[in-house]
Amino acid sequence: MWNQVCSQSTDGIISHKAVVSKKSTLQILPCTVSQLLSARQVSNDTFAISDWELNQVSAVGVIRGFFPFVTNIQYSVDDMTGPPLNVKQWVNTEDCALMTFASPGTYVKVTGNLRSFSGQRSLLSINIRCIKDLNEITSHMLEVVQAHMQLFGKVLDVNMNTTLSSLPGRCSGGNPDGILPNGLSSIQGQVLHVIRNFPDRDDGISFHDLKTQLDYLSMIDIRSSLAFLINEGHVFSTIDEHHFKSTEP
C-alpha cells in the first residue's frame, strides 16, 4: 500500500492557494473520521464536539476514491473508524498546472474545515499531504486521544466513545471501570493481555496474529495501544517492528 502513487508538487503538498487572515488564530484539532461525522452541527457551517466549536481540523486516512469535477476534486478518505469521509479540494484554474493528485490507496493527512454541502458532510481541504512514514499514522492517533482528553477531561477511545471510566459514580475496588489498576484503558489492557498470553516464543507475537485475536478492534485502536504500551515500557519489539513481547510474564 505504501507504493501507491502520490504526485508531488513543491514540498510534497497537495494544496490550493489559501488566504488566511493574519488576525486569525489557527488552532488545528486532530480528529478521526468518526469524530467528524458525529460532530454536532451548530449552524450551516459550524460544527462542535461537546462544547468545543471546530475551527480547523486534521485527519489521517487512506484514499478509497478519487472523483474529479470541473471546479473541485473529491476524495473518499478512510481511517477505519467509521464510514469514509468526503474531502473536497477546490480547483483553481490558475494553479491547475501546479496541482498534483493522490491516487487511491495512498495515505494522506488532510487539514481543513468541516462543512455541509447538500446535506453531506465534507472536509474542505486547505492542504493534503502524502504520508510516507507509517509512524505518522500512529502519531496522529495518539495526538487525537491526547487532545480530546485535554479538551474534554474524558477518557476516550479513537472512535470518540467515552469509556466507562469517564462516567460518574462507576468505581470498583478503588479503580474506575474501564481503567485497570496499572492505569491502562480497557483497550490497552486487552492488547497487553493477548501479548502476555501468547505462547512463549523468542520472537513474540506478530502484528498479524495480534489483529487476528483482536478482530473486533480496529487496526488503528490496536496500533495506538501498541504505541502507548511500548512508550510506557509494558511491551517491546523483538526481531522487527512487527513482533512484540511483554516486559512482564
C-alpha positions in Angstrom: 0.0 0.0 0.0 3.0 2.3 0.6 4.0 2.1 -3.1 0.8 3.9 -4.3 1.4 6.9 -6.4 1.2 10.4 -5.0 2.2 13.0 -7.5 4.0 15.8 -5.7 4.3 19.5 -6.0 6.8 21.6 -4.1 7.3 20.1 -0.6 5.1 17.1 -1.5 1.9 19.0 -0.6 -1.4 18.9 -2.5 -2.9 22.3 -2.0 -4.7 25.3 -3.4 -3.9 28.9 -2.5 -5.5 29.6 0.8 -5.6 33.2 2.0 -5.7 33.3 5.8 -6.2 36.5 7.8 -3.2 37.3 10.0 -5.7 38.1 12.7 -7.0 34.6 12.7 -5.8 32.2 15.4 -5.3 28.9 13.7 -6.0 26.0 16.1 -5.9 22.6 14.4 -7.6 19.9 16.3 -6.5 16.3 15.3 -9.6 14.1 14.8 -10.7 10.8 13.5 -13.2 10.4 10.7 -15.9 9.1 13.0 -15.5 12.1 15.3 -16.0 14.5 12.3 -19.1 12.6 11.1 -20.6 12.5 14.6 -19.8 16.1 15.5 -22.8 18.2 16.4 -23.9 20.7 13.7 -24.4 24.1 15.3 -25.2 26.0 12.1 -24.8 25.6 8.4 -21.0 26.0 8.5 -20.3 25.4 12.2 -19.8 22.1 14.0 -18.8 21.3 17.6 -17.6 18.3 19.6 -19.1 18.6 23.1 -19.0 22.4 23.6 -15.8 22.9 21.5 -16.5 24.7 18.3 -14.4 23.3 15.5 -12.1 25.6 13.6 -9.5 23.8 11.6 -9.1 20.0 12.0 -6.8 17.4 10.7 -7.4 13.8 9.8 -5.3 10.9 8.5 -6.5 8.1 6.3 -6.2 6.2 3.1 -7.8 7.4 -0.2 -10.5 5.0 -1.3 -11.9 7.0 -4.2 -10.9 9.9 -6.4 -13.6 12.0 -8.2 -12.5 14.9 -10.4 -15.1 17.6 -11.3 -14.8 20.9 -13.1 -14.5 23.1 -10.0 -13.2 20.6 -7.5 -11.7 17.2 -6.8 -13.3 15.0 -4.2 -11.5 12.2 -2.3 -13.0 9.5 -0.2 -10.7 9.2 2.9 -11.0 6.2 5.2 -9.2 5.8 8.6 -11.2 2.7 9.5 -13.0 4.4 12.5 -16.2 4.8 10.5 -17.6 5.4 7.0 -15.2 7.2 4.7 -15.2 11.0 4.8 -15.7 13.1 1.7 -12.8 15.6 1.2 -13.2 18.4 -1.2 -10.3 20.2 -2.8 -11.3 23.3 -4.9 -9.6 23.6 -8.3 -8.1 27.0 -9.2 -7.6 27.1 -12.9 -4.5 29.4 -12.4 -2.9 26.7 -10.3 -4.1 23.7 -12.3 -0.8 23.1 -13.9 0.9 23.1 -10.5 -1.7 21.0 -8.7 -1.0 17.4 -8.0 -3.2 14.5 -7.0 -3.1 11.4 -4.9 -4.2 8.0 -6.2 -6.5 5.6 -4.4 -4.5 3.5 -1.8 -2.3 6.5 -0.8 -2.3 7.5 2.8 -2.7 11.2 3.4 -3.0 13.8 6.1 -5.8 16.4 5.4 -6.1 19.7 7.1 -9.2 21.8 6.6 -12.7 22.9 7.7 -15.7 20.7 8.2 -18.6 21.8 6.1 -22.0 20.6 4.9 -22.9 20.5 1.2 -26.4 19.4 0.2 -26.8 17.5 3.5 -23.4 15.7 3.1 -20.5 16.4 5.4 -17.3 17.2 3.7 -13.9 18.3 4.8 -13.0 21.4 2.8 -9.3 20.9 2.3 -6.7 23.6 2.9 -3.9 21.1 2.2 -3.5 17.4 1.6 -0.1 15.8 2.3 1.0 12.3 1.3 2.2 10.2 4.2 5.3 8.0 3.6 6.1 7.0 7.2 3.8 4.6 8.9 4.7 6.1 12.3 2.9 9.2 11.3 -0.4 7.3 11.4 0.2 6.1 14.9 1.4 9.6 15.9 -1.8 11.2 14.7 -4.0 8.7 16.6 -2.0 9.4 19.8 -2.5 13.2 19.2 -6.2 12.6 18.8 -6.5 10.8 22.1 -4.3 13.3 24.0 -6.1 16.4 22.5 -9.6 15.2 23.4 -8.6 14.2 26.9 -7.1 17.6 27.5 -10.0 19.5 26.0 -12.9 17.5 27.5 -11.3 15.8 30.5 -12.7 12.5 29.4 -11.1 9.1 28.7 -12.0 8.5 25.0 -11.2 5.8 22.5 -10.3 6.9 19.0 -13.9 6.4 17.8 -14.9 9.3 20.2 -16.6 6.8 22.5 -16.5 7.8 26.2 -15.1 4.8 28.1 -16.8 3.7 31.3 -14.1 5.4 33.4 -15.5 8.8 32.3 -18.9 8.1 33.7 -19.6 9.4 37.2 -20.0 7.1 40.1 -18.7 4.0 38.4 -15.9 2.5 40.6 -14.8 -0.9 41.5 -12.1 -1.7 44.0 -10.9 1.9 44.0 -10.4 2.0 40.2 -12.9 3.3 37.7 -14.5 0.8 35.4 -12.6 0.7 32.1 -9.3 1.7 33.8 -7.1 -1.2 35.0 -5.0 -0.9 38.2 -1.9 -0.2 36.2 -3.6 2.8 34.6 -4.3 1.3 31.2 -7.6 1.8 29.3 -9.7 -1.3 28.6 -8.5 -1.5 25.0 -4.8 -1.2 26.0 -5.4 -3.8 28.6 -6.9 -6.2 26.1 -3.9 -5.7 23.7 -1.5 -6.3 26.6 -3.4 -9.4 27.8 -3.1 -11.0 24.3 0.6 -10.3 24.1 1.3 -11.6 27.5 -0.7 -14.8 27.0 0.7 -15.6 23.5 2.7 -18.9 23.6 6.3 -18.2 24.7 8.5 -17.7 21.7 11.6 -15.8 21.3 10.2 -13.6 18.5 6.9 -12.9 20.4 3.6 -12.3 18.8 3.3 -10.9 15.3 1.1 -8.0 14.5 -0.9 -10.2 12.2 -1.6 -12.7 15.0 -2.5 -9.8 17.3 -5.0 -8.5 14.8 -6.5 -12.0 14.3 -7.1 -12.4 18.0 -8.4 -8.9 18.4 -10.5 -8.8 15.2 -13.3 -6.9 17.0 -11.0 -3.9 17.4 -10.0 -1.5 14.7 -6.4 -1.6 13.4 -6.0 2.0 14.5 -7.0 1.1 18.1 -4.5 -1.7 18.1 -1.7 0.4 16.7 -2.3 3.3 19.1 -2.5 1.0 22.0 0.7 -0.7 20.9 2.5 2.7 20.7 1.3 3.6 24.2 2.3 0.2 25.7 5.8 0.4 24.1 6.3 4.0 25.2 5.3 3.1 28.8 7.6 0.1 28.9 4.9 -2.7 29.0 5.8 -4.1 25.6 8.9 -4.2 23.4 9.6 -5.2 19.8 11.7 -8.2 19.1 13.0 -9.4 15.7 11.5 -6.4 13.9 8.9 -3.7 14.4 6.1 -6.1 13.7 6.8 -8.6 16.6 6.2 -7.9 20.2 6.7 -9.4 23.7 5.6 -8.2 27.1 8.2 -7.0 29.5 6.5 -8.9 32.3 5.3 -12.6 32.3 
